[in-house]
Amino acid sequence: MKRSIRHKLIPVILIVLGVFGGVWIKASVEANKSLIQAQELESTGDIAFAVVCYRRTIRWYSPGSSAVHTAIQRLFVIAERMESQQKPLLALQAYRAVRTGLLAVQSVFQPYSAQLNEANQRIAALMANHSQSDTERALESNQVQAELERHEVLLSKNTAPHVGWSLLAVGFFLFWIFLLFGFAKQSFVLQDGVTNKSRLLRWMVSIVVTTAVWMTALSFA
């Protein structure tokens, strides 16, 4: 019995590992390609398009990716250089590339959360100073501080799905698929030429309950 279960589990485990391994390799290859392109554009002075490619590199995030780490570092270097050169719009573009890139790859956790927080703070500061430069007269220090705090609040809002409800939804979705396969395979098995109605009812009730929990979790996620 144990040997039979082991023989059934091994192919499933190998398939799952193969799928995840393929996805990881694809993400790593694409991230490296995008990083090389970004570095080439940066070396030629095309900062705007280099920032776009660095952001694309981040979106090919995979655990342990050195390309993503390098892309984030380069974006901060570019942003700080643009600030020192009095080019706030390009600096904002670089910081926002860090922010949007990292938010795009969040799942049950946020990769590079410290770098995301730092980018948010720099964006808020630049936006507050930009608001001051757009006015006909200089804003008072308390007004600049109010603008800074307003942007920080907006940037800190977490619009990501709720982790607990999301995991519950995924779990019950997988269980729902399992029940469908089981229902198709076993519920119509005949006993002495008669369909087992009690078994059919149990499968149907299980599917309905699982669907209800799955939909409820999705609505709260």
KEGUVO-554784 format. One record per residue: chain; x, y, z of N, C-alpha, C, CB in turn. Coordinates in Angstrom, 2 decimals, m for minus. Glycine has a CB too. Layout:
N
> mol|neast|nnorth|nup|caeast|canorth|caup|ceast|cnorth|cup|cbeast|cbnorth|cbup
> A|X|Y|Z|X|Y|Z|X|Y|Z|X|Y|Z .
...
# end
This chain:
221
> mol|neast|nnorth|nup|caeast|canorth|caup|ceast|cnorth|cup|cbeast|cbnorth|cbup
> A|0.83|m1.20|0.00|0.00|0.00|0.00|0.87|1.26|0.00|m0.94|0.00|1.22 .
> A|1.86|1.31|0.94|2.74|2.46|1.01|3.55|2.61|m0.26|3.66|2.35|2.21 .
> A|3.99|1.47|m0.81|4.78|1.53|m2.04|3.93|2.07|m3.18|5.34|0.13|m2.40 .
> A|2.66|1.67|m3.23|1.77|2.16|m4.28|1.57|3.66|m4.18|0.42|1.44|m4.21 .
> A|1.38|4.16|m2.95|1.20|5.60|m2.76|2.47|6.35|m3.15|0.84|5.91|m1.29 .
> A|3.61|5.79|m2.78|4.88|6.43|m3.11|5.09|6.49|m4.62|6.05|5.70|m2.45 .
> A|4.74|5.42|m5.32|4.89|5.40|m6.76|3.97|6.39|m7.45|4.63|4.01|m7.29 .
> A|2.82|6.69|m6.83|1.90|7.67|m7.41|2.36|9.09|m7.11|0.48|7.45|m6.87 .
> A|2.96|9.29|m5.93|3.36|10.64|m5.54|4.61|11.12|m6.26|3.58|10.69|m4.05 .
> A|5.54|10.20|m6.50|6.82|10.60|m7.10|6.64|11.28|m8.46|7.71|9.39|m7.26 .
> A|5.84|10.73|m9.39|5.64|11.44|m10.67|5.00|12.81|m10.50|4.78|10.59|m11.60 .
> A|4.04|12.92|m9.56|3.39|14.21|m9.32|4.40|15.23|m8.81|2.24|14.05|m8.31 .
> A|5.24|14.81|m7.86|6.25|15.71|m7.31|7.23|16.14|m8.40|7.00|15.05|m6.15 .
> A|7.64|15.20|m9.24|8.58|15.52|m10.32|7.97|16.51|m11.32|9.01|14.24|m11.05 .
> A|6.69|16.32|m11.61|6.01|17.23|m12.54|5.94|18.63|m11.95|4.59|16.71|m12.87 .
> A|5.57|18.72|m10.67|5.47|20.03|m10.01|6.83|20.72|m9.98|4.92|19.88|m8.57 .
> A|7.87|19.97|m9.61|9.22|20.54|m9.59|9.66|20.97|m10.98|10.21|19.53|m9.01 .
> A|9.30|20.18|m11.99|9.66|20.54|m13.35|8.99|21.82|m13.81|9.29|19.43|m14.28 .
> A|7.71|21.98|m13.46|6.98|23.19|m13.84|7.60|24.42|m13.16|5.48|23.07|m13.47 .
> A|7.79|24.32|m11.84|8.37|25.46|m11.11|9.80|25.74|m11.57|8.34|25.19|m9.61 .
> A|10.55|24.68|m11.86|11.91|24.88|m12.35|11.93|25.58|m13.70|12.62|23.57|m12.45 .
> A|11.01|25.20|m14.57|10.92|25.85|m15.89|10.56|27.31|m15.77|9.90|25.14|m16.76 .
> A|9.60|27.62|m14.89|9.21|29.02|m14.69|10.37|29.84|m14.13|8.00|29.11|m13.74 .
> A|11.10|29.26|m13.16|12.23|29.97|m12.56|13.32|30.24|m13.59|12.80|29.17|m11.39 .
> A|13.61|29.25|m14.43|14.64|29.43|m15.47|14.21|30.50|m16.47|14.92|28.09|m16.20 .
> A|12.95|30.46|m16.89|12.42|31.46|m17.82|12.55|32.86|m17.24|10.96|31.16|m18.17 .
> A|12.16|33.04|m15.97|12.24|34.35|m15.34|13.69|34.82|m15.23|11.59|34.31|m13.95 .
> A|14.59|33.92|m14.90|16.00|34.29|m14.75|16.60|34.71|m16.09|16.81|33.12|m14.16 .
> A|16.30|33.96|m17.13|16.85|34.28|m18.46|16.33|35.62|m18.94|16.48|33.18|m19.48 .
> A|15.02|35.85|m18.81|14.44|37.11|m19.28|14.94|38.29|m18.46|12.91|37.04|m19.22 .
> A|15.10|38.09|m17.15|15.62|39.17|m16.31|17.03|39.56|m16.72|15.59|38.76|m14.83 .
> A|17.87|38.57|m16.98|19.24|38.87|m17.41|19.27|39.57|m18.76|20.06|37.58|m17.49 .
> A|18.42|39.15|m19.70|18.36|39.82|m21.00|17.94|41.27|m20.85|17.39|39.08|m21.93 .
> A|16.92|41.50|m20.05|16.43|42.86|m19.85|17.47|43.72|m19.13|15.13|42.85|m19.06 .
> A|18.20|43.13|m18.19|19.24|43.88|m17.48|20.34|44.31|m18.43|19.82|43.03|m16.34 .
> A|20.77|43.41|m19.28|21.82|43.75|m20.25|21.37|44.89|m21.16|22.20|42.51|m21.11 .
> A|20.13|44.83|m21.61|19.60|45.90|m22.46|19.57|47.23|m21.72|18.18|45.53|m22.96 .
> A|19.15|47.18|m20.45|19.09|48.41|m19.65|20.48|49.00|m19.45|18.44|48.13|m18.30 .
> A|21.46|48.16|m19.18|22.82|48.65|m18.97|23.40|49.25|m20.24|23.71|47.52|m18.47 .
> A|23.08|48.66|m21.38|23.54|49.22|m22.65|22.93|50.59|m22.90|23.20|48.27|m23.81 .
> A|21.63|50.73|m22.62|20.97|52.01|m22.82|21.52|53.06|m21.85|19.45|51.87|m22.63 .
> A|21.78|52.66|m20.61|22.34|53.60|m19.65|23.72|54.06|m20.06|22.39|52.97|m18.26 .
> A|24.52|53.16|m20.60|25.88|53.51|m21.02|25.89|54.50|m22.18|26.65|52.27|m21.41 .
> A|24.81|54.49|m22.99|24.73|55.43|m24.12|24.05|56.74|m23.72|23.96|54.79|m25.28 .
> A|23.63|56.84|m22.47|23.00|58.07|m22.01|21.50|58.13|m22.18|23.60|59.20|m22.71 .
> A|20.89|57.05|m22.65|19.44|57.02|m22.83|18.80|56.60|m21.51|19.03|56.04|m23.99 .
> A|18.72|57.54|m20.59|18.30|57.24|m19.22|16.83|56.82|m19.16|18.53|58.43|m18.33 .
> A|15.99|57.52|m19.90|14.55|57.25|m19.82|14.24|55.81|m20.22|13.77|58.22|m20.72 .
> A|14.80|55.34|m21.32|14.53|53.97|m21.75|15.28|52.96|m20.90|14.91|53.79|m23.22 .
> A|16.43|53.35|m20.35|17.14|52.46|m19.43|16.29|52.19|m18.19|18.51|53.06|m19.03 .
> A|15.63|53.23|m17.69|14.75|53.06|m16.52|13.62|52.10|m16.84|14.19|54.42|m16.08 .
> A|13.06|52.21|m18.02|11.98|51.31|m18.42|12.46|49.85|m18.43|11.43|51.69|m19.82 .
> A|13.65|49.63|m18.95|14.19|48.26|m19.02|14.56|47.74|m17.63|15.42|48.21|m19.93 .
> A|15.06|48.61|m16.76|15.34|48.18|m15.39|14.04|47.78|m14.68|16.06|49.30|m14.60 .
> A|12.99|48.54|m14.92|11.69|48.20|m14.32|11.20|46.85|m14.83|10.65|49.29|m14.62 .
> A|11.39|46.60|m16.13|10.99|45.31|m16.70|11.81|44.18|m16.09|11.16|45.32|m18.23 .
> A|13.08|44.44|m15.80|13.91|43.43|m15.15|13.33|43.05|m13.79|15.35|43.95|m14.98 .
> A|12.90|44.05|m13.03|12.31|43.77|m11.71|11.08|42.91|m11.85|11.97|45.07|m10.99 .
> A|10.30|43.14|m12.88|9.05|42.38|m13.05|9.29|40.92|m13.43|8.20|43.04|m14.11 .
> A|10.54|40.60|m13.79|10.91|39.19|m14.01|11.51|38.61|m12.74|11.90|39.05|m15.18 .
> A|11.03|39.09|m11.61|11.57|38.66|m10.31|11.41|37.15|m10.11|10.88|39.41|m9.16 .
> A|12.45|36.55|m9.57|12.40|35.18|m9.07|13.31|35.13|m7.85|12.84|34.13|m10.18 .
> A|13.01|34.26|m6.89|13.83|34.21|m5.67|15.31|34.00|m5.99|13.35|33.09|m4.76 .
> A|16.14|34.84|m5.41|17.58|34.72|m5.60|18.10|35.35|m6.88|17.96|33.30|m5.58 .
> A|17.29|36.11|m7.59|17.71|36.69|m8.86|18.68|37.85|m8.64|16.48|37.18|m9.65 .
> A|19.90|37.70|m9.11|20.90|38.77|m8.99|20.60|39.91|m9.96|22.31|38.22|m9.24 .
> A|19.96|39.60|m11.08|19.62|40.63|m12.07|18.64|41.64|m11.48|19.02|40.00|m13.34 .
> A|17.66|41.16|m10.76|16.68|42.05|m10.13|17.36|42.92|m9.08|15.52|41.23|m9.48 .
> A|18.22|42.33|m8.28|18.95|43.08|m7.26|19.78|44.20|m7.90|19.86|42.14|m6.43 .
> A|20.46|43.88|m8.99|21.27|44.87|m9.70|20.40|45.97|m10.28|22.09|44.20|m10.80 .
> A|19.25|45.60|m10.85|18.35|46.59|m11.45|17.87|47.59|m10.42|17.15|45.89|m12.10 .
> A|17.51|47.11|m9.23|17.05|48.02|m8.17|18.17|48.97|m7.76|16.56|47.22|m6.95 .
> A|19.37|48.43|m7.62|20.50|49.28|m7.24|20.76|50.35|m8.29|21.75|48.43|m7.04 .
> A|20.72|49.97|m9.57|20.98|50.93|m10.64|19.92|52.02|m10.69|21.06|50.21|m11.98 .
> A|18.68|51.66|m10.42|17.61|52.66|m10.43|17.82|53.69|m9.32|16.23|51.99|m10.27 .
> A|18.25|53.25|m8.15|18.53|54.20|m7.08|19.72|55.09|m7.43|18.81|53.45|m5.76 .
> A|20.74|54.51|m8.05|21.90|55.31|m8.47|21.48|56.36|m9.49|23.00|54.40|m9.06 .
> A|20.68|55.96|m10.46|20.21|56.90|m11.49|19.38|58.01|m10.85|19.37|56.16|m12.55 .
> A|18.47|57.62|m9.95|17.59|58.61|m9.32|18.41|59.63|m8.52|16.57|57.92|m8.40 .
> A|19.38|59.16|m7.76|20.19|60.07|m6.96|21.03|60.98|m7.86|21.11|59.28|m6.01 .
> A|21.51|60.43|m8.98|22.29|61.25|m9.90|21.41|62.32|m10.57|22.95|60.38|m10.97 .
> A|20.19|61.94|m10.92|19.28|62.90|m11.52|18.89|64.00|m10.53|18.03|62.19|m12.04 .
> A|18.75|63.63|m9.25|18.46|64.64|m8.23|19.61|65.64|m8.12|18.20|63.97|m6.86 .
> A|20.84|65.12|m8.11|22.01|66.00|m7.98|22.17|66.90|m9.20|23.27|65.16|m7.78 .
> A|21.66|66.45|m10.35|21.72|67.25|m11.58|20.49|68.13|m11.78|21.88|66.33|m12.78 .
> A|19.66|68.21|m10.74|18.44|69.04|m10.79|17.50|68.60|m11.91|18.82|70.51|m10.97 .
> A|17.32|67.29|m12.01|16.38|66.72|m12.98|15.36|65.87|m12.22|17.13|65.86|m14.06 .
> A|14.43|66.53|m11.52|13.51|65.81|m10.64|12.56|64.87|m11.37|12.70|66.79|m9.86 .
> A|12.20|65.19|m12.60|11.26|64.33|m13.32|11.89|62.97|m13.64|10.80|65.01|m14.62 .
> A|13.15|62.98|m14.06|13.84|61.71|m14.32|14.09|60.95|m13.02|15.18|61.96|m15.05 .
> A|14.37|61.68|m11.95|14.54|61.03|m10.65|13.24|60.36|m10.22|15.01|62.04|m9.58 .
> A|12.14|61.07|m10.40|10.83|60.49|m10.08|10.56|59.25|m10.91|9.72|61.52|m10.30 .
> A|10.92|59.30|m12.18|10.70|58.15|m13.05|11.46|56.93|m12.55|11.11|58.47|m14.49 .
> A|12.68|57.15|m12.08|13.50|56.04|m11.59|12.94|55.47|m10.28|14.96|56.49|m11.39 .
> A|12.58|56.36|m9.36|12.00|55.88|m8.09|10.67|55.17|m8.32|11.81|57.06|m7.12 .
> A|9.87|55.71|m9.22|8.58|55.08|m9.52|8.77|53.73|m10.21|7.73|56.01|m10.40 .
> A|9.85|53.58|m10.95|10.13|52.28|m11.57|10.40|51.23|m10.50|11.33|52.39|m12.54 .
> A|11.12|51.63|m9.44|11.35|50.71|m8.32|10.01|50.35|m7.67|12.30|51.34|m7.27 .
> A|9.20|51.36|m7.42|7.92|51.14|m6.74|6.99|50.24|m7.56|7.23|52.48|m6.47 .
> A|6.74|50.61|m8.81|5.79|49.84|m9.63|6.32|48.44|m9.93|5.50|50.57|m10.94 .
> A|7.64|48.34|m10.12|8.21|47.02|m10.39|8.05|46.08|m9.21|9.68|47.16|m10.74 .
> A|8.33|46.58|m8.00|8.22|45.72|m6.82|6.77|45.42|m6.46|8.91|46.38|m5.63 .
> A|5.89|46.38|m6.62|4.48|46.12|m6.34|3.91|45.08|m7.31|3.66|47.41|m6.43 .
> A|4.46|45.03|m8.52|3.95|44.09|m9.52|4.31|42.64|m9.19|4.50|44.45|m10.89 .
> A|5.33|42.43|m8.36|5.78|41.06|m8.07|5.43|40.62|m6.65|7.28|40.94|m8.30 .
> A|4.65|41.41|m5.92|4.27|40.99|m4.58|3.30|39.82|m4.65|3.64|42.16|m3.80 .
> A|3.41|38.93|m3.69|2.51|37.77|m3.63|2.09|37.63|m2.16|3.22|36.44|m4.17 .
> A|2.43|36.51|m1.53|2.13|36.37|m0.11|3.13|37.17|0.73|2.15|34.90|0.31 .
> A|4.16|37.69|0.13|5.09|38.59|0.80|5.57|39.62|m0.21|6.29|37.80|1.41 .
> A|6.18|40.69|0.28|6.68|41.76|m0.58|8.20|41.68|m0.68|6.24|43.15|m0.03 .
> A|8.73|41.30|m1.84|10.19|41.29|m2.00|10.76|42.71|m1.89|10.59|40.67|m3.36 .
> A|11.94|42.83|m1.32|12.64|44.11|m1.22|11.76|45.19|m0.59|13.11|44.57|m2.61 .
> A|11.15|44.86|0.53|10.24|45.81|1.18|10.97|47.07|1.65|9.53|45.14|2.36 .
> A|12.22|46.92|2.11|12.98|48.09|2.56|13.24|49.05|1.41|14.31|47.65|3.20 .
> A|13.60|48.50|0.25|13.83|49.35|m0.91|12.54|50.02|m1.39|14.45|48.53|m2.05 .
> A|11.43|49.30|m1.27|10.13|49.88|m1.65|9.80|51.06|m0.73|9.01|48.81|m1.58 .
> A|10.00|50.89|0.56|9.72|51.98|1.49|10.62|53.19|1.23|9.91|51.50|2.93 .
> A|11.87|52.93|0.91|12.78|54.03|0.61|12.35|54.77|m0.65|14.22|53.50|0.46 .
> A|11.94|54.01|m1.67|11.46|54.64|m2.90|10.21|55.49|m2.64|11.16|53.58|m3.97 .
> A|9.31|54.99|m1.81|8.11|55.74|m1.46|8.46|57.06|m0.78|7.20|54.90|m0.56 .
> A|9.41|57.03|0.13|9.82|58.24|0.84|10.43|59.26|m0.11|10.82|57.90|1.95 .
> A|11.25|58.79|m1.05|11.88|59.70|m1.99|10.84|60.28|m2.96|13.00|58.98|m2.77 .
> A|9.89|59.47|m3.37|8.82|59.97|m4.25|8.01|61.04|m3.54|7.90|58.81|m4.71 .
> A|7.67|60.79|m2.28|6.89|61.76|m1.50|7.64|63.08|m1.38|6.56|61.20|m0.11 .
> A|8.95|63.01|m1.09|9.74|64.22|m0.95|9.82|65.00|m2.26|11.15|63.87|m0.47 .
> A|10.03|64.30|m3.35|10.11|64.97|m4.65|8.77|65.58|m5.05|10.58|63.98|m5.73 .
> A|7.68|64.87|m4.76|6.36|65.39|m5.10|6.03|66.63|m4.26|5.30|64.31|m4.88 .
> A|6.42|66.63|m3.00|6.18|67.80|m2.15|6.96|69.00|m2.66|6.56|67.49|m0.68 .
> A|8.21|68.79|m3.04|9.02|69.88|m3.57|8.51|70.33|m4.93|10.49|69.46|m3.67 .
> A|7.99|69.38|m5.71|7.44|69.72|m7.02|6.20|70.60|m6.85|7.09|68.43|m7.83 .
> A|5.38|70.31|m5.84|4.20|71.13|m5.56|4.62|72.55|m5.19|3.36|70.50|m4.41 .
> A|5.72|72.65|m4.46|6.20|73.97|m4.08|6.70|74.75|m5.29|7.32|73.85|m3.05 .
> A|7.40|74.07|m6.21|7.93|74.76|m7.38|6.85|75.16|m8.36|8.95|73.89|m8.08 .
> A|5.69|74.50|m8.29|4.60|74.84|m9.20|3.81|76.07|m8.77|3.67|73.67|m9.32 .
> A|3.98|76.48|m7.51|3.24|77.64|m7.02|3.97|78.92|m7.38|3.04|77.55|m5.50 .
> A|3.24|80.04|m7.42|3.83|81.32|m7.76|4.71|81.85|m6.63|2.74|82.34|m8.08 .
> A|4.41|81.45|m5.41|5.23|81.87|m4.27|5.64|80.63|m3.47|4.47|82.89|m3.37 .
> A|6.74|80.75|m2.76|7.25|79.62|m2.00|6.27|79.24|m0.89|8.63|79.95|m1.40 .
> A|6.07|77.95|m0.72|5.20|77.47|0.34|5.91|77.57|1.68|4.76|76.02|0.06 .
> A|5.13|77.74|2.71|5.70|77.75|4.05|6.11|76.33|4.43|4.69|78.32|5.08 .
> A|7.00|76.24|5.41|7.54|74.94|5.77|6.46|73.97|6.23|8.58|75.10|6.86 .
> A|5.44|74.49|6.95|4.37|73.60|7.40|3.52|73.12|6.24|3.48|74.31|8.43 .
> A|3.40|73.93|5.18|2.65|73.51|4.00|3.42|72.43|3.23|2.38|74.71|3.08 .
> A|4.73|72.59|3.13|5.56|71.57|2.47|5.49|70.26|3.26|7.04|72.04|2.35 .
> A|5.53|70.37|4.60|5.44|69.17|5.43|4.09|68.50|5.26|5.67|69.52|6.90 .
> A|3.03|69.30|5.15|1.69|68.74|4.94|1.60|68.00|3.61|0.63|69.85|5.00 .
> A|2.21|68.58|2.57|2.25|67.92|1.27|3.04|66.62|1.33|2.85|68.84|0.22 .
> A|4.15|66.67|2.06|4.98|65.47|2.21|4.20|64.36|2.89|6.25|65.79|3.00 .
> A|3.52|64.68|3.97|2.74|63.69|4.71|1.59|63.15|3.87|2.21|64.29|6.01 .
> A|0.98|64.03|3.09|m0.14|63.58|2.24|0.33|62.55|1.21|m0.78|64.78|1.52 .
> A|1.46|62.83|0.58|1.99|61.88|m0.41|2.45|60.59|0.25|3.15|62.51|m1.18 .
> A|3.02|60.68|1.44|3.45|59.47|2.14|2.27|58.57|2.46|4.20|59.83|3.42 .
> A|1.16|59.18|2.89|m0.04|58.40|3.19|m0.58|57.72|1.94|m1.13|59.30|3.81 .
> A|m0.61|58.46|0.84|m1.11|57.88|m0.41|m0.24|56.72|m0.88|m1.19|58.95|m1.50 .
> A|1.08|56.89|m0.76|2.00|55.87|m1.24|2.04|54.64|m0.34|3.39|56.45|m1.36 .
> A|1.72|54.83|0.93|1.80|53.71|1.87|0.55|52.84|1.86|2.03|54.23|3.27 .
> A|m0.49|53.26|1.16|m1.71|52.47|1.11|m1.43|51.12|0.47|m2.81|53.20|0.34 .
> A|m1.89|50.08|1.13|m1.67|48.71|0.65|m2.92|48.22|m0.08|m1.32|47.75|1.83 .
> A|m2.79|48.11|m1.39|m3.93|47.64|m2.21|m3.79|46.17|m2.59|m4.05|48.49|m3.47 .
> A|m2.82|45.50|m1.98|m2.61|44.09|m2.31|m3.73|43.24|m1.71|m1.23|43.60|m1.80 .
> A|m4.03|42.10|m2.32|m5.04|41.20|m1.76|m4.63|40.72|m0.36|m5.25|39.99|m2.68 .
> A|m5.63|40.43|0.46|m5.36|39.92|1.81|m4.73|38.53|1.70|m6.68|39.86|2.65 .
> A|m3.60|38.36|2.38|m2.83|37.12|2.24|m3.63|35.91|2.71|m1.52|37.21|3.03 .
> A|m4.23|36.00|3.90|m4.96|34.86|4.45|m6.12|34.42|3.58|m5.47|35.20|5.82 .
> A|m6.95|35.38|3.19|m8.10|35.04|2.34|m7.63|34.53|0.98|m9.01|36.27|2.16 .
> A|m6.55|35.09|0.45|m6.03|34.64|m0.85|m5.57|33.19|m0.78|m4.87|35.53|m1.31 .
> A|m4.84|32.84|0.28|m4.39|31.45|0.45|m5.57|30.51|0.61|m3.45|31.33|1.65 .
> A|m6.58|30.96|1.36|m7.77|30.14|1.54|m8.49|29.92|0.21|m8.72|30.79|2.55 .
> A|m8.57|30.98|m0.60|m9.23|30.86|m1.90|m8.48|29.89|m2.81|m9.33|32.23|m2.58 .
> A|m7.16|29.98|m2.82|m6.36|29.07|m3.65|m6.51|27.64|m3.17|m4.87|29.48|m3.63 .
> A|m6.47|27.44|m1.85|m6.60|26.10|m1.30|m7.93|25.46|m1.65|m6.44|26.13|0.20 .
> A|m9.02|26.21|m1.49|m10.33|25.65|m1.80|m10.56|25.51|m3.30|m11.42|26.50|m1.19 .
> A|m9.88|26.32|m4.11|m9.96|26.13|m5.56|m9.33|24.80|m5.96|m9.26|27.30|m6.30 .
> A|m8.16|24.50|m5.37|m7.51|23.23|m5.67|m8.36|22.06|m5.16|m6.10|23.18|m5.03 .
> A|m8.97|22.23|m3.99|m9.83|21.18|m3.45|m11.07|21.00|m4.33|m10.25|21.53|m2.01 .
> A|m11.58|22.09|m4.87|m12.73|22.05|m5.78|m12.40|21.23|m7.04|m13.16|23.48|m6.18 .
> A|m11.19|21.44|m7.60|m10.76|20.66|m8.76|m10.68|19.18|m8.41|m9.39|21.16|m9.28 .
> A|m10.11|18.90|m7.24|m10.02|17.51|m6.79|m11.40|16.88|m6.69|m9.30|17.43|m5.42 .
> A|m12.37|17.61|m6.14|m13.73|17.08|m6.00|m14.37|16.84|m7.36|m14.58|18.04|m5.19 .
> A|m14.11|17.71|m8.31|m14.67|17.51|m9.65|m14.16|16.22|m10.28|m14.34|18.70|m10.56 .
> A|m12.86|15.98|m10.14|m12.28|14.74|m10.67|m12.87|13.53|m9.94|m10.74|14.75|m10.53 .
> A|m12.96|13.64|m8.62|m13.54|12.54|m7.86|m14.99|12.29|m8.21|m13.41|12.80|m6.40 .
> A|m15.74|13.37|m8.40|m17.15|13.26|m8.77|m17.30|12.55|m10.12|m17.81|14.65|m8.82 .
> A|m16.47|12.96|m11.08|m16.55|12.36|m12.41|m16.14|10.89|m12.41|m15.68|13.14|m13.39 .
> A|m15.23|10.54|m11.51|m14.68|9.19|m11.53|m15.49|8.19|m10.71|m13.28|9.22|m11.02 .
> A|m16.05|8.64|m9.59|m16.61|7.69|m8.65|m18.12|7.79|m8.42|m15.93|7.83|m7.36 .
> A|m18.71|8.96|m8.63|m20.10|9.12|m8.20|m21.09|8.34|m9.06|m20.47|10.58|m8.23 .
> A|m20.72|8.00|m10.29|m21.65|7.29|m11.17|m21.34|5.79|m11.27|m21.63|7.91|m12.54 .
> A|m20.49|5.31|m10.36|m20.20|3.88|m10.33|m21.47|3.11|m9.97|m19.05|3.56|m9.32 .
> A|m21.80|2.13|m10.77|m23.04|1.37|m10.56|m22.80|0.23|m9.58|m23.57|0.82|m11.89 .
> A|m23.77|0.02|m8.72|m23.78|m1.13|m7.82|m25.00|m1.99|m8.17|m23.82|m0.67|m6.30 .
> A|m24.70|m3.16|m8.72|m25.76|m4.05|m9.19|m26.67|m3.36|m10.21|m26.59|m4.54|m8.01 .
> A|m26.03|m2.56|m11.07|m26.79|m1.91|m12.14|m27.54|m0.67|m11.71|m27.74|m2.85|m12.71 .
> A|m27.34|m0.18|m10.46|m28.06|0.98|m9.96|m27.05|2.04|m9.50|m29.01|0.59|m8.79 .
> A|m27.29|3.27|m9.90|m26.41|4.35|m9.48|m26.52|4.57|m7.97|m26.75|5.65|m10.23 .
> A|m25.40|4.73|m7.30|m25.37|4.98|m5.86|m25.78|6.43|m5.61|m23.95|4.68|m5.27 .
> A|m27.06|6.66|m5.31|m27.58|8.02|m5.17|m27.03|8.73|m3.94|m29.09|7.98|m5.09 .
> A|m26.81|8.00|m2.86|m26.27|8.64|m1.66|m24.85|9.15|m1.89|m26.29|7.66|m0.48 .
> A|m24.05|8.35|m2.62|m22.69|8.79|m2.95|m22.75|10.00|m3.87|m21.88|7.64|m3.61 .
> A|m23.64|9.98|m4.84|m23.81|11.10|m5.75|m24.18|12.38|m4.98|m24.88|10.78|m6.80 .
> A|m25.07|12.24|m4.02|m25.50|13.40|m3.24|m24.36|13.95|m2.39|m26.68|13.03|m2.35 .
> A|m23.56|13.08|m1.80|m22.45|13.53|m0.97|m21.44|14.32|m1.79|m21.77|12.34|m0.30 .
> A|m21.14|13.82|m2.99|m20.20|14.54|m3.85|m20.75|15.91|m4.25|m19.89|13.70|m5.11 .
> A|m22.03|15.96|m4.59|m22.64|17.22|m5.01|m22.65|18.23|m3.88|m24.06|16.98|m5.51 .
> A|m22.99|17.78|m2.67|m22.99|18.68|m1.51|m21.58|19.19|m1.24|m23.56|17.96|m0.25 .
> A|m20.60|18.31|m1.33|m19.21|18.71|m1.09|m18.77|19.76|m2.10|m18.27|17.49|m1.17 .
> A|m19.15|19.57|m3.37|m18.77|20.53|m4.41|m19.43|21.88|m4.17|m19.14|20.00|m5.79 .
> A|m20.71|21.87|m3.80|m21.44|23.12|m3.55|m20.82|23.88|m2.37|m22.92|22.83|m3.28 .
> A|m20.54|23.16|m1.27|m19.94|23.80|m0.09|m18.57|24.37|m0.42|m19.84|22.80|1.08 .
> A|m17.76|23.59|m1.12|m16.42|24.06|m1.49|m16.49|25.28|m2.38|m15.64|22.95|m2.20 .
> A|m17.41|25.27|m3.33|m17.58|26.43|m4.21|m17.98|27.66|m3.41|m18.64|26.14|m5.29 .
> A|m18.88|27.49|m2.44|m19.33|28.62|m1.62|m18.18|29.22|m0.82|m20.46|28.18|m0.68 .
> A|m17.37|28.34|m0.21|m16.23|28.83|0.58|m15.21|29.51|m0.33|m15.56|27.68|1.35 .
> A|m14.95|28.93|m1.49|m14.02|29.50|m2.46|m14.46|30.89|m2.89|m13.89|28.58|m3.69 .
> A|m15.74|31.06|m3.25|m16.25|32.34|m3.68|m16.22|33.36|m2.54|m17.67|32.19|m4.23 .
> A|m16.53|32.92|m1.32|m16.49|33.81|m0.17|m15.08|34.31|0.08|m17.03|33.11|1.08 .
> A|m14.10|33.40|0.01|m12.70|33.80|0.21|m12.25|34.79|m0.86|m11.78|32.57|0.20 .
> A|m12.68|34.57|m2.11|m12.33|35.48|m3.18|m12.90|36.88|m2.94|m12.82|34.94|m4.52 .
> A|m14.12|36.93|m2.43|m14.76|38.23|m2.20|m14.06|39.03|m1.10|m16.23|38.02|m1.85 .
> A|m13.45|38.35|m0.14|m12.75|39.03|0.95|m11.27|39.22|0.68|m12.93|38.26|2.24 .
> A|m10.74|38.57|m0.34|m9.29|38.64|m0.62|m8.87|40.03|m1.08|m8.91|37.60|m1.68 .
# end
